[in-house]
Amino acid sequence: MVAALVVPVAPAHAAYGSDIAVSIDVYGQGFKLSGAYGTIAFDNGNAKYRYSIAMCWQASYSRPSLYASVNGGLRTTLWSGGGTQVTIPQCTNPAYLVSGEVTPGGTVSNVTLTVDGVKFNPPNSTYHTNSGFYDNPFN
């Protein structure tokens, strides 16, 4: 009789690919209002992404926000304040470093990051955005 030794197999862990540069500037009426600078990376399992981004609040009347949209779906807020204060060359004011890992459910084919800003000229204000599209290299 031959005895078989059964050894449980450890689950496979998805690995992240190379970081992709993020550089998004938001201008309004000739003024730099805000920006997002850093990296995004996708896992080789096509299920999640991570980001590390410095948010710049330069001349925007209100605090800018950072939004993400996966596969063209509804956008979610990644940043609307907080984080670690940092100094970066793209921003004359201190920026705020934020990072995270997002597992939205389903296949992550691409992510669109959007930054906003508001230019205030009394009595009116104008809302401005700019976006970057990041394709998952694993699918």
N, C-alpha and C positions, 0 to 999 in steps of 0.2 A: 504494500500500500504506500502510495506516495502522498506525503503531506505537502500542502501548498501553503506558503506563507503569504498572507495578504497584508500588504502595507498600504494604508490609505495614501492617496495621491493628494498633495497639497494643491489647493486651487490656484489656477494661473492668475497672476497679477498683471494687470495692464500696465504698460510702461508709457511714459510721455515721450513724444517726439521733440524735436528741436523747438526752441522758443522762436516765435514769430514776432517781429518788432511791431509795436503799436505807436503811432504818432498821428494824433488827430488835433487840429487847431480849429477853433471856432472864432470867426471874425464877424463883426457887425458894424456897419457904417464906418469902416476903416480902422476899427480898434480891435485888438486881440482881446477877446472876452474870457476865454477859457481854453483848456486843452487836456488831453490825456496822453501819457507817454509811458511806455513800458513794454511788456510782453504778454503774449497769450500762447498756450500750447495745448495740443489735443492728445488724448490717450489713444494707443493703437487698438483699443477695443471699441472705438467709436461711440463711447457712452458718456464721456465727460470732457471737460476742459478746465484749465487753470489759468489764472491771470495774476499779474503783479503790475500795477499801474499807479503812476504818480498823477494825481489830479491837480491841475493848475486853476486857481481862481484868480484871474488877473484883473480885467476891467468890467466883468459882468456885475450888473446891479444886484442880482441875487446869486446865491450859491449855485454853481452849476451841478448837474447830475450826470451820472454815467449809467447808461442803459445797455442791456444785452438782449438780442433777439436771436434765438436758435432756429435755424432752418426757415427763416422768414416768418416765424410765429410772433405771438405777442411779446412785447418787450417787458423785461423785468429790470428793476433798479439794482445796480451793483454798488452804487455810491451816491449818497446825498449828504455826506458830512462824516467827519471823524477820520480815523486813520493816524498814521505816524507822520509827523511833520518832517519834511525833507526839503533840501534846496536842490533845484535842478536848473540847468542852463536855459531851458525853454521857457522859464517863468521868472518874472522879476519879483514876485511874491513867493512866500513859502508855499510848497505844494504838500499834498497829503497822499502818502503811499498806502494803497489798499491792495489786498491780495485775497484770493480764495480759490476754491475748487467747486465747480458746479456740475451736478449730475442731474440733468433735466428729465431723464426718462426717454427711452428710445434712442435711435441713432442720431448722433450729432454730426451733421454733414458740414455745417458752417455756422459762424457766429457773426452777427453785425453788432458792432459797438457804436453807440451814439452818445455824443456829448452835447450839452446845451449851454446857452448863455443868454443874458438879457442886456440889451443896450437901452439905457434910460435917458431920454431927452424930454425933460418936463414940458408938457404934461403927459407925454406919450412914452411908451416903451415898446421895443420890438424884440421878439423871440427868435433866436438863431440856433441852428444845429449843424453838426457835421458828423459824418459816420465813416467807419472803416469796415470793410468786409474781409473776413478771415475764413479761408476754405480749409477744411480738415484734409490734410495730405494723406490720410489713411483710408479714404473712401472715394 
